[in-house]
């Protein structure tokens, strides 16, 4: 039981540490649009849409046209490998091509 509790505490510590290690980024510019769950900021010619929630710390009231500096972190929510699927497809394509190569070699030898 103590071992299981120790593993759970260690797992919680590692998970919280990985969030703390995520690099901080920032964007500064005028607010284009603001809602309860998102803020859009003009950065150069692009509009940056950044999600926000109840835990987002905000100082003052934010409205369109205000110049703001937003600090954020980018953390992956899902990762799907495409290379393994491509490798399997390539192997299938190679397997189909080999019989055709044998036919071509047989006609050359005749």
MARTORVO-281115 format. One record per residue: residue in three letters; x negated, y, z negated of N, C-alpha, C in turn. Coordinates in steps of 0.02 Angstrom, whole numbers, plus 50000, padded with zeros to 5 digits. Last residue first. Layout:
residues N
alaXYZXYZXYZ
...
END
This chain:
residues 110
unk492654937053614492874932953671492574935053735
unk492314946353520491874940653528492064936353588
unk493374955453520492714957753542492254951853558
unk494404948453462494464950253533493804952553561
unk493934947353331494034941253370494094942853445
unk493934960653288493304957153294493364950853337
unk495324962753286494904966853331494224963453341
unk495694953853186495964952953253495524956753304
unk495024959553078494844952853099495084951553170
unk495714971553067495014971753084494784964953109
unk496954966753026496904970053091496184970453114
unk496634962052898496844957252950496804960353020
unk496264974952836495774969552847496014964452898
unk497374982952813496934984652869496454978952884
unk497954978052697498324977652759497874978752819
unk496954981252606497124974152615497524973252680
unk496994995152611496394991652633496544984352648
unk498244997252553498134999352622497514995952651
unk497994992252425498514989152466498404990952540
unk497025001452384496854994352387497354990652431
unk497785013152384497225012552431497025005252439
unk498675010452281498935011452348498375010652400
unk497755009952174498155003952191498435004552261
unk497295023152177496825017652187497195011252206
unk498465030152146498145031152211497665025452227
unk498665025752015499165024252066498875024952135
unk497535031151955497625023851955498145021852007
unk497725045051972497165041752006497255034152008
unk498685050451893498865049151963498325045151998
unk499235049651730498675048451775498925046851844
unk500005061851639500135056051681499555055351731
unk500335068551485499815067751535499965061351573
unk501235080951392501195074351424500625074451474
unk500805092551328501355088751298501415081851329
unk499325101451289499675096751333500235093251295
unk499265118051244499205111251220499625106751265
unk498615133651230498875128951280498735121851254
unk499135147351130498725141351138499045137051192
unk499075165551121499415159051129498895153551135
unk499465182251090498975176851080499355170251083
unk499865196751176500115190251153499525185451147
unk500155213251162499605208451167499865201951136
unk501175224851255501065220051202500425216051215
unk502095239151287501465235851301501315231351241
unk503805239651336503295240051283502665236451306
unk504665236051440504235241851449503705242651395
unk505925229251335505645230051402505235236451406
unk505405227051162505905228351214505545229351281
unk505255221250997504975221251065505525222351115
unk504965228050839505475225950888505185226550958
unk503635221650732504045226750764504555223750812
unk502735207550763502745213650724503135218850763
unk503005190150750503105196250789503095202250743
unk502565173550763502515179550721502545185750765
unk503575159950795503155165050826503155171350782
unk504495151250745503865151650709503385156850739
unk505565151050831505665154150766505015155050727
unk504675153950987505175150750946505215154150878
unk504265156351161504215158151091504765154751052
unk503325155151314503855152851269503735155351198
unk502985166651436502715163151379503285161451331
unk502645170751598503195168751553502895164451498
unk501935183551684501765177951640502355176651594
unk501905189351845502305189251784502135182951745
unk500555197451934500935191551913501345192851850
unk499725207751963500295206952007500755201251985
unk499305210851799499115212151868499735211951912
unk500515204551711499785204251709499545204951781
unk501935207451621501625208851686500875208951677
unk502785194951529502315200551528502005201251598
unk504175188751448503845189351513503435195751513
unk504585177151324504405184051338504015184051405
unk505865166851249505345168151299505205175551305
unk506925165151162506485159451172505925160651223
unk507615177251156507455173851092506945168251102
unk506795187451281507375183951253507155180751188
unk506255200251389506165196951324506825193851303
unk505295206151527505925203551500505765200151433
unk504125213451538504595213551594505285211351569
unk503015222751444503535217651441504015218751499
unk501335225651501502005227951486502515222251488
unk499955216651421500285220151475500975222351455
unk498845203351391499065210051373499395213251433
unk498535187551322498745191351381499015198051356
unk497385175251262497815181151253497965184251320
unk497045159751177497035163951236497445170151220
unk496135147951080496595153651082496495157551147
unk496035130251093495745136851107496285142151108
unk496315119050962496535121551026496295128751035
unk496035115550832495475115850879495665118550947
unk497245114250770496825119950750496245120850799
unk497675102350822498035108450838497615114550823
unk496765093650763496755094350836497145100550858
unk497115094550630496465097250651496455098150726
unk498325087950627498315095150613497655098250634
unk497875074950660498365078350702498355085850690
unk497015072150552496745072450620497225076150666
unk497955072150445497395076850446497105077650516
unk498785061650480499065068350476498515073650478
unk497855051150470498165052550535498465059650535
unk497585051450332497045052650381497335054550449
unk498845048050282498545054550265497995056350314
unk498955035150335499445040250353499165047250338
unk497885028650271497905029250344498385034650367
unk498315029350137497695032550157497665033550233
unk499455021450143499515028450126498895032350147
unk498825009150172499305012050219499395019550206
unk498065007450055497725007850120498185011150172
unk499035006249959498595012049956498235012950023
unk499594994150000500005000050000499575006350000
END
